[in-house]
Amino acid sequence: MNSASPSSSSSRSSRFSSPSSSSGSVSATGSVSASVPSVSSALAPYGWDDAWADAFAPYAAEGLLPGRVVRVDRGQCDVVTAGGTLRADTAFVTPHDPLRVVCTGDWVAVEPAGTPRYVRTYLPRRTAFVRSTSSKRSEGQILAANVDHAVVAVSLAVELELARIERFLALAWESGAQPVVVLTKADLVPDAVTRAHLVQDVETSAPGVPVLTVSATEGEGLDVLAAIVGGGTTVLLGQSGAGKSTLANALLGEDVMDVQATRDVDGKGRHTTTTRNLLALPGGGVLIDTPGLRGVGLWDAGSGVGQVFAEIEEIAQDCRFHDCAHDSEPGCAVRDAIETGDLSERRLDSYRKLLRENQRIVAKTDARLRAEIRKDWKRKGAIGRAAMEAKRGRWQ
């Protein structure tokens, strides 16, 4: 967090003495320009609507300015307002809880003048893309806020990791956004039959999710993707080397994001993008480009996992036991589906893995769930001991 202390009450009152106006805005120096467009027309390209205006009304009455965070770094952030983009301090919106810090995509209330300016608060989020932190503490990390579409970029230049795609999709569904899988570098798979098989594999792992093949270098598939992302805010996700920056440049129509070559040995790249940036698209909508994500840990994503594996949860409703583990229980409909080929063993293994991981994360902060897990362990342990005793009885 920035070391600068928040302004005193006297300085705050002087900064709030010039209320914002629908016909003008306050510049970076604090002067009002009547020629600046209204808030609605100036911020509409960034997603401002009547609902956001209603939510902001109490802060407008205090003389604060509405704006959207386009970048956050080192205790400060860039905020686009009706008067242009300004630099603001985040001291008031950097709490100890990582889920409550201001992030790219937030709509905020900014002081109209002062050095430094401060972001006073942010509006309640409609959606939030959250993952678990890499630390051993039980914390989530928010990556982007108020997102309508989550584009998961996957390179066709390397072997598909279906389990990783499922992991990304679980987080995307949990965020409240609509996921889209974009298979990039399609020009590297010129054989139509091979490409069709790859698309089918991904579609099987992503029920209810559009799967597009795109070649940013040749322009293939970009028109379809632009139509999808043109109606809201889109966050671009994926590993380093997936072609996110190239894809972002293609959608933006100019080389805004730096691009680096991937390694030939494994198709992976370095972190070209190091911060999350929000950019307005020329055809409408806004794009949040993110750094390559090596670790994509789940964070309280139970419903998201259920959405990704919807077919398994639907089949499981026909199991004889409601708490069936789909292992060796009698009357297990999931095992029957695997036997008949209607469900793959890989999908079930991935489903179990993500459920266990999510359960561990939630249990760290949920005492009731921890107690239920311990109770389940004891029950399974008793069953195991009884089975061993039965075997010993037969041996004797």
C-alpha positions in Angstrom: 0.0 0.0 0.0 1.2 3.5 -0.7 2.9 5.1 2.3 1.2 8.4 1.8 -1.4 8.9 4.6 -5.0 9.7 3.7 -5.9 13.4 3.6 -7.2 15.2 6.7 -10.8 16.1 7.1 -10.0 19.8 6.4 -8.2 19.0 3.1 -10.9 16.6 2.1 -13.6 19.2 2.5 -11.7 21.7 0.4 -11.3 19.0 -2.3 -15.0 18.2 -2.3 -16.0 21.9 -2.7 -16.2 21.6 -6.5 -19.0 19.1 -7.3 -19.0 17.2 -10.6 -21.4 18.3 -13.3 -23.1 16.4 -16.1 -22.0 19.0 -18.6 -18.4 19.2 -17.6 -15.6 17.5 -15.6 -12.7 18.2 -13.4 -9.3 18.0 -15.0 -6.1 16.5 -13.5 -5.3 20.0 -12.1 -8.8 20.4 -10.6 -10.2 22.9 -13.2 -13.6 22.3 -14.7 -13.9 22.0 -18.5 -17.4 22.7 -19.9 -16.4 21.2 -23.2 -15.9 17.7 -21.8 -18.8 15.3 -22.6 -21.3 14.3 -20.0 -20.5 11.4 -17.7 -23.0 9.1 -19.4 -21.6 9.7 -22.9 -18.0 9.7 -21.9 -18.0 6.6 -19.8 -20.6 4.6 -21.8 -17.8 3.0 -23.9 -16.3 1.6 -20.6 -19.6 0.0 -19.5 -21.3 2.9 -17.6 -25.1 2.5 -17.6 -28.2 3.7 -15.7 -27.7 1.1 -13.0 -24.2 2.2 -12.3 -25.4 5.8 -12.3 -28.0 5.0 -9.7 -25.5 3.2 -7.5 -23.1 6.2 -7.7 -25.8 8.8 -6.9 -24.9 9.1 -3.2 -21.2 9.8 -4.1 -22.1 12.3 -6.8 -24.0 14.2 -4.1 -20.7 14.4 -2.2 -18.9 15.9 -5.2 -17.0 12.8 -6.1 -16.3 11.7 -9.7 -17.2 8.4 -11.2 -14.6 6.4 -13.0 -13.4 2.9 -14.0 -10.1 1.5 -12.9 -8.0 0.5 -15.9 -4.8 -0.4 -14.1 -3.6 -0.9 -10.5 0.0 -1.0 -9.4 2.1 0.0 -6.3 -0.6 1.7 -4.3 -1.9 3.7 -7.1 -4.3 3.2 -10.0 -5.2 4.7 -13.3 -8.9 5.7 -13.5 -10.8 6.7 -16.7 -13.3 9.5 -15.9 -15.4 11.8 -18.1 -12.5 14.2 -18.2 -9.9 11.6 -19.2 -7.6 9.2 -17.4 -6.1 10.3 -14.1 -3.7 8.8 -11.5 -5.2 8.2 -8.0 -4.0 6.9 -4.7 -5.6 3.6 -3.4 -4.9 4.1 0.4 -8.6 4.1 1.2 -9.4 0.9 -0.9 -6.4 -1.3 0.0 -7.6 -3.3 3.0 -5.9 -6.4 4.4 -8.5 -8.7 2.8 -7.2 -9.4 -0.8 -10.8 -9.9 -1.9 -11.7 -6.3 -1.0 -8.8 -4.4 -2.6 -9.6 -2.2 -5.6 -8.9 -4.0 -8.8 -9.0 -3.5 -12.6 -12.6 -3.3 -13.7 -14.0 -1.7 -10.6 -16.2 1.4 -10.8 -14.9 3.9 -8.2 -15.6 7.3 -6.6 -12.6 9.6 -7.0 -11.8 12.9 -5.4 -12.3 15.7 -7.9 -9.0 17.5 -7.1 -6.0 17.4 -4.8 -2.4 16.1 -4.8 -2.6 13.2 -4.5 -6.1 12.4 -5.4 -7.7 9.4 -3.6 -10.1 6.7 -4.6 -12.6 6.9 -1.8 -14.6 3.7 -2.5 -15.7 1.4 -5.2 -19.2 0.4 -6.2 -20.6 -3.1 -5.3 -19.3 -5.6 -7.9 -21.6 -7.4 -10.3 -19.1 -10.2 -10.9 -15.6 -11.0 -9.7 -13.0 -13.4 -11.0 -11.2 -14.8 -8.0 -8.5 -17.5 -7.5 -6.7 -18.7 -4.4 -3.4 -17.1 -3.6 -0.1 -18.9 -4.0 0.6 -18.5 -0.3 -0.4 -21.1 2.3 -2.8 -18.6 3.9 -6.5 -19.2 3.3 -7.0 -16.2 1.0 -8.5 -15.5 -2.3 -7.1 -13.0 -4.9 -9.4 -11.0 -7.1 -8.1 -10.7 -10.7 -10.9 -8.6 -12.4 -14.2 -7.1 -11.5 -17.5 -6.5 -13.3 -16.7 -8.9 -16.2 -19.4 -10.2 -18.6 -17.3 -12.6 -20.6 -14.2 -14.7 -19.6 -12.2 -15.7 -22.6 -9.9 -18.6 -21.9 -7.1 -18.6 -24.5 -5.6 -22.0 -25.3 -2.8 -22.4 -27.8 -3.1 -25.1 -30.5 0.7 -25.0 -30.8 1.1 -27.4 -27.9 -0.7 -30.4 -26.6 -4.1 -29.6 -25.1 -4.4 -29.8 -21.3 -8.1 -30.4 -20.9 -7.9 -30.5 -17.1 -6.4 -27.0 -17.1 -9.1 -25.8 -19.3 -11.7 -27.2 -17.0 -10.0 -25.5 -14.1 -10.2 -22.1 -15.8 -13.8 -22.7 -16.7 -14.7 -23.5 -13.1 -13.4 -20.1 -12.0 -15.0 -18.4 -14.9 -18.5 -19.8 -14.2 -18.1 -19.1 -10.5 -17.3 -15.4 -11.2 -20.7 -14.9 -12.8 -19.3 -14.3 -16.3 -20.0 -16.3 -19.4 -16.9 -18.3 -20.4 -15.7 -18.6 -24.0 -12.8 -20.9 -25.0 -10.6 -19.5 -27.8 -8.2 -21.9 -29.4 -5.4 -19.6 -30.7 -2.8 -20.1 -33.3 -5.2 -22.2 -35.5 -2.9 -21.6 -38.5 -0.4 -24.0 -36.9 -3.0 -26.8 -37.3 -3.8 -26.6 -41.0 -5.3 -30.1 -41.3 -9.1 -29.6 -41.0 -9.7 -33.1 -39.6 -7.1 -32.8 -36.8 -8.4 -29.4 -35.9 -12.0 -30.7 -35.7 -10.9 -33.5 -33.3 -9.2 -30.9 -31.1 -12.3 -28.7 -31.0 -14.5 -31.7 -30.2 -12.2 -32.7 -27.3 -12.5 -29.2 -25.9 -16.3 -29.0 -26.4 -16.7 -32.3 -24.5 -14.7 -30.7 -21.6 -16.7 -27.4 -21.8 -20.4 -28.1 -21.9 -22.4 -25.0 -22.5 -19.4 -22.9 -23.5 -18.7 -21.5 -27.0 -15.4 -22.9 -28.5 -13.8 -20.8 -31.2 -10.7 -21.4 -33.3 -8.8 -18.2 -34.1 -5.7 -17.2 -35.9 -4.8 -13.6 -35.0 -2.0 -13.5 -37.6 -4.4 -14.5 -40.4 -7.6 -12.9 -39.0 -9.4 -16.2 -38.9 -12.3 -16.2 -36.4 -11.7 -12.7 -35.1 -15.1 -11.4 -36.5 -17.0 -14.0 -34.5 -15.0 -13.3 -31.3 -15.4 -9.5 -31.7 -19.1 -9.9 -32.0 -19.2 -11.9 -28.7 -17.0 -9.5 -26.7 -18.4 -6.3 -28.2 -21.3 -6.1 -25.8 -19.7 -5.8 -22.4 -16.5 -6.3 -20.4 -14.2 -9.3 -21.3 -11.3 -10.6 -19.3 -8.6 -12.5 -21.3 -7.2 -15.5 -19.4 -4.6 -18.2 -20.1 -1.1 -19.4 -19.6 2.0 -17.5 -20.9 2.5 -18.3 -24.5 -1.2 -18.8 -25.2 -1.3 -15.8 -27.5 -3.3 -13.4 -25.3 -1.4 -10.3 -26.2 -1.5 -11.1 -29.9 -5.2 -11.7 -29.6 -5.7 -8.4 -27.7 -3.8 -6.5 -30.4 -6.0 -8.1 -33.1 -9.2 -7.1 -31.3 -7.9 -3.6 -30.6 -6.8 -3.1 -34.2 -3.3 -1.9 -33.2 -0.2 -3.1 -31.4 -1.0 -1.9 -27.9 0.3 -5.0 -26.0 3.9 -6.2 -26.3 4.3 -9.6 -27.8 7.2 -12.1 -27.2 8.0 -15.3 -29.0 7.3 -18.6 -27.3 9.9 -21.2 -26.6 10.1 -23.9 -29.3 10.9 -26.6 -26.8 7.5 -26.4 -25.0 5.5 -23.7 -26.6 5.5 -21.6 -23.4 6.2 -17.9 -23.2 7.3 -15.3 -20.7 5.1 -12.9 -19.0 4.6 -10.3 -21.7 1.8 -8.6 -19.8 2.8 -7.9 -16.2 -0.3 -6.0 -15.0 -4.0 -6.2 -15.7 -5.1 -3.5 -18.2 -8.5 -2.4 -19.2 -8.8 -1.2 -22.8 -11.8 0.1 -24.9 -12.4 -1.9 -28.0 -13.0 0.0 -31.3 -16.1 -2.1 -32.1 -17.6 -1.7 -28.6 -17.0 -3.3 -25.3 -13.8 -3.3 -23.2 -11.1 -5.9 -22.7 -9.1 -6.7 -19.6 -5.8 -8.4 -20.5 -4.1 -10.3 -17.7 -0.6 -11.7 -17.2 -0.1 -15.4 -17.9 -1.4 -17.5 -15.1 0.8 -20.4 -14.1 -1.2 -21.2 -11.0 -5.0 -21.3 -11.2 -6.1 -22.4 -7.7 -9.8 -22.7 -7.0 -11.5 -20.4 -4.5 -14.9 -21.4 -3.2 -15.9 -22.5 -6.7 -18.2 -25.3 -5.9 -21.0 -24.1 -8.2 -18.5 -23.4 -11.0 -17.1 -27.0 -10.8 -20.7 -28.3 -10.9 -21.3 -26.2 -14.1 -18.2 -27.5 -15.8 -19.1 -31.1 -15.0 -22.8 -30.7 -15.4 -23.3 -34.0 -17.1 -21.6 -35.9 -14.2 -23.9 -34.2 -11.7 -26.9 -35.0 -13.8 -26.0 -38.7 -14.1 -25.3 -38.8 -10.4 -28.9 -38.0 -9.6 -29.7 -41.6 -10.7 -27.2 -43.2 -8.3 -28.7 -45.4 -5.6 -27.0 -43.5 -2.8 -27.2 -39.7 -2.6 -23.7 -39.5 -1.2 -22.3 -41.9 -3.7 -18.5 -41.5 -4.3 -18.7 -43.1 -7.7 -16.1 -45.6 -6.8 -17.4 -49.1 -6.1 -20.8 -48.5 -4.6 -23.7 -50.7 -5.9 -26.1 -48.9 -8.2 -23.7 -46.2 -9.2 -25.0 -44.5 -12.4 -21.8 -42.7 -13.0 -19.8 -45.9 -13.0 -22.4 -47.4 -15.4 -21.9 -44.4 -17.7 -18.2 -45.0 -17.8 -18.7 -48.7 -18.6 -21.0 -47.9 -21.5 -18.7 -45.2 -22.8 -21.1 -42.3 -22.2 -18.6 -40.7 -19.8 -14.8 -40.8 -19.8 -12.7 -41.8 -16.8 -10.6 -38.7 -17.3 -13.6 -36.4 -16.8 -14.5 -38.2 -13.6 -10.9 -38.0 -12.3 -10.8 -34.3 -13.1 -14.1 -33.7 -11.4 -13.0 -35.5 -8.3 -9.7 -33.6 -8.2 -11.3 -30.2 -8.4 -14.0 -31.1 -5.9 -11.4 -32.2 -3.4 -9.3 -29.1 -3.9 -12.2 -26.8 -3.6 -13.3 -28.6 -0.4 -9.9 -28.1 1.1 -9.9 -24.4 0.4 -13.4 -23.9 1.8 -12.7 -26.0 4.8 -9.8 -23.7 5.8 -12.3 -20.9 6.5 -15.5 -23.0 7.3 -15.4 -24.7 10.7 -18.7 -26.6 10.1 -17.3 -28.0 6.9 -14.1 -29.0 8.6 -16.1 -30.9 11.2 -18.1 -32.7 8.4 -14.9 -33.7 6.6 -13.4 -35.1 9.8 -16.7 -37.0 10.5 -16.6 -38.4 6.9 -12.9 -39.5 7.4 -13.9 -41.3 10.6 -16.8 -43.0 8.9 -14.6 -44.2 6.0 -12.0 -45.2 8.5 -14.5 -47.3 10.4 -15.7 -49.0 7.2 -12.1 -49.8 6.3 -11.3 -51.2 9.7 -14.5 -53.3 9.6 -13.5 -54.6 6.1 -10.1 -55.6 7.4 -11.5 -57.3 10.4 -13.9 -59.3 8.1 -10.9 -60.4 6.0 -8.9 -61.4 9.0 -11.9 -63.4 10.2 -12.1 -65.3 6.9 -8.3 -66.0 7.0 -8.4 -67.5 10.5 
